[in-house]
């Protein structure tokens, strides 16, 4: 997905009100269940994580370095998919 498509999807999801934590939790749990059942490959999970990361990165605070911000997000996202403490404040 290119950045323009990603921005469009980001905006549409926001307009639908799907930015809620419950929706995100459901998506992560669904992905994990499908992976555990052998329906989703590691590559598919990696693409899901990349899509989530790219969407969150669109709202990066102005004062944050892009690389540092994405590295921190990636670490937290990996922890969420691994059922670990994602660390940091909400």
Secondary structure by P-SEA (a helix, b strand, c coil): ccaaaaaaaaaaaaaaccccaaaaaaaaaaaaaaaaaccccaaaaaaaaaaaaaaaaccccccccaaaaaaaaaaaaaaaaacccccccc
